[in-house]
Amino acid sequence: MLNLNMIDTLGGGIKKMFILQRNRHFPMPDYDLKEPDKVKVRIIGKVIDENYTRMLIQKTDLSLEEVIALDKVQKRKPINEEEFKHLKRKDLIEGRRPNLFVSAEVAAATDTKADYIRKRAFDKQHYIKMMKEYLEKFGYATRQDIDKLLLDKISDALNSRQKNKFISNLLQEMRRQGIIYSVGGKRGRGAVWKLSKEET
């Protein structure tokens, strides 16, 4: 992974390319240094993440190291522990690895408050409460009902597969806690869920 020390070692031309991209508010260059006698570079001349671009425009005091680390976040690339702690300490990112995103502070400065709210995860108890209220009102819920209730309220930092897995795990946890039960003991997407008698 190319870092600032490596950029300095490779020469001023490469560092200038990073600075140029930052000044243009574009993603950082991607360098391939696998071959000892060759340096491959990919320059992206378009916006990947509007939040990142707005952030570079608004927060002109960011160091080049910070911009490089945040560029990894926008490209969904892993960041090392030092970068993670530094960006967290400065409230530049939130979320849990590998699902990191622009923090509320940056969102406020870059008109991304709605994106931040969509990506921020609610406490698990929030979803359990929603499920209980639904079952109290309607008596039962199929998996399709539950998906309609919860999917668009789960953090957008998760992809579709992860959201579905989250709901499956939530249902099993509620079942183990005795909050809900599956009619006829069915499992999977064909299950019909009701509140346990202790919860009614």
C-alpha positions in Angstrom: 0.0 0.0 0.0 1.5 3.3 -1.1 1.9 5.8 1.8 3.4 9.3 2.1 6.9 8.0 3.0 6.9 5.9 -0.1 5.7 8.8 -2.2 8.6 10.9 -0.9 11.1 8.1 -1.6 9.8 7.6 -5.2 10.4 11.3 -6.1 8.8 14.7 -6.4 6.9 13.9 -9.6 4.7 11.4 -8.0 4.0 13.6 -4.9 3.1 16.4 -7.3 0.6 14.1 -8.9 -1.1 13.4 -5.6 -1.2 17.1 -4.8 -2.6 17.9 -8.2 -5.4 15.4 -7.7 -6.1 16.8 -4.3 -6.3 20.4 -5.7 -8.6 19.2 -8.4 -10.7 17.4 -5.7 -10.4 14.1 -7.6 -9.5 10.7 -6.2 -5.8 10.0 -5.4 -3.7 8.1 -8.0 -3.4 4.4 -7.7 0.1 3.1 -8.0 1.2 -0.5 -8.7 4.8 -1.1 -7.5 4.8 -4.9 -7.7 7.4 -5.0 -10.5 10.8 -3.6 -9.2 11.7 -1.9 -12.5 8.2 -0.5 -13.3 5.7 1.9 -11.8 2.2 1.6 -13.0 -0.3 4.4 -12.3 -4.0 4.9 -12.7 -5.4 8.4 -12.7 -9.1 8.8 -12.1 -10.4 12.0 -13.6 -13.9 11.9 -12.3 -15.8 11.9 -9.0 -16.2 8.6 -7.2 -17.9 9.8 -4.0 -19.5 13.3 -3.9 -19.1 13.4 -0.1 -15.3 13.0 -0.5 -15.1 15.7 -3.2 -17.2 18.2 -1.1 -15.0 17.4 1.9 -11.8 18.3 0.0 -13.5 21.6 -1.1 -14.6 22.5 2.4 -11.8 21.2 4.6 -8.7 22.7 3.0 -6.6 22.1 6.1 -6.5 18.3 5.6 -3.0 16.9 5.3 -2.0 14.9 2.2 -1.7 11.8 4.5 -5.3 12.3 5.7 -6.5 12.8 2.1 -4.8 9.6 1.0 -6.4 7.7 3.9 -9.8 9.1 3.2 -9.4 8.3 -0.4 -9.0 4.6 0.6 -12.3 4.9 2.6 -14.1 6.3 -0.4 -12.7 3.5 -2.6 -13.7 0.9 0.0 -10.1 -0.1 0.5 -8.8 -1.2 3.9 -6.9 1.3 6.0 -4.3 0.4 8.6 -4.6 0.7 12.3 -2.7 4.0 12.5 -4.8 5.6 9.8 -8.0 4.3 11.4 -7.2 5.7 14.8 -6.1 9.0 13.4 -9.2 9.5 11.3 -11.4 8.4 14.2 -9.6 10.7 16.6 -10.3 13.6 14.3 -13.9 12.5 13.7 -13.4 12.2 10.0 -14.9 8.8 9.7 -17.5 6.7 11.5 -18.7 3.1 11.3 -17.1 -0.2 11.9 -14.5 -1.7 9.7 -14.8 -2.6 6.9 -17.9 -0.4 6.6 -16.5 3.1 7.1 -18.0 6.3 6.0 -17.8 10.1 6.3 -18.5 11.2 9.9 -21.3 13.5 11.1 -18.9 16.4 11.5 -17.8 16.2 7.8 -21.4 15.6 6.8 -22.4 18.8 8.4 -19.7 20.7 6.6 -20.4 19.1 3.2 -24.2 18.9 3.1 -24.3 15.1 3.6 -26.4 15.0 6.7 -29.1 12.8 5.0 -26.4 10.4 3.9 -25.0 10.2 7.4 -28.4 9.4 8.9 -29.0 6.7 6.3 -25.7 5.1 7.1 -25.8 5.4 10.8 -26.9 2.2 12.5 -29.6 2.3 15.2 -29.2 0.3 18.4 -30.4 -3.3 18.0 -33.1 -2.6 20.7 -34.6 -0.1 18.3 -35.3 -2.8 15.7 -36.6 -5.2 18.4 -39.0 -2.5 19.6 -40.2 -2.0 16.0 -40.8 -5.7 15.6 -42.7 -6.0 18.9 -44.9 -3.0 18.0 -45.7 -4.5 14.6 -46.6 -7.9 16.0 -48.7 -6.3 18.8 -50.7 -4.5 16.1 -51.0 -7.1 13.4 -50.6 -10.4 15.3 -48.1 -12.0 13.0 -45.4 -11.3 10.4 -43.9 -13.2 7.5 -40.3 -12.6 6.5 -41.6 -10.5 3.6 -43.5 -8.3 6.1 -40.4 -8.0 8.3 -38.2 -7.1 5.3 -40.6 -4.3 4.3 -40.6 -3.1 7.9 -36.8 -3.1 8.5 -34.8 -3.2 5.3 -34.9 0.5 4.5 -34.2 1.4 8.1 -31.0 -0.6 8.4 -27.7 1.3 8.0 -26.8 1.9 4.3 -23.2 1.1 5.3 -24.3 -2.5 4.8 -25.0 -4.1 1.5 -28.1 -6.0 0.6 -26.7 -9.4 1.7 -25.5 -8.0 5.0 -28.9 -6.4 5.6 -30.7 -9.6 5.1 -28.2 -11.4 7.3 -28.7 -8.8 10.0 -32.5 -9.4 9.9 -32.1 -13.2 10.1 -29.7 -12.8 13.1 -32.1 -10.4 14.8 -35.0 -12.9 14.4 -33.0 -15.7 15.8 -31.9 -13.6 18.7 -35.4 -12.6 19.5 -36.5 -16.2 19.3 -33.7 -17.3 21.7 -34.7 -14.5 24.1 -38.3 -15.8 24.1 -39.7 -12.6 22.6 -41.1 -14.3 19.4 -41.7 -17.8 18.1 -42.2 -19.3 14.7 -45.7 -20.8 14.1 -45.3 -24.5 13.6 -41.6 -24.3 14.3 -40.8 -23.3 10.7 -37.4 -21.9 9.9 -36.1 -19.6 7.2 -38.0 -17.3 4.9 -41.1 -19.4 5.1 -41.5 -18.8 8.8 -44.4 -16.9 10.3 -43.6 -15.0 13.5 -45.7 -14.2 16.5 -45.1 -12.6 19.9 -44.6 -15.1 22.8 -47.4 -15.1 25.4 -45.0 -13.5 27.9 -44.7 -10.5 25.6 -48.4 -10.0 24.9 
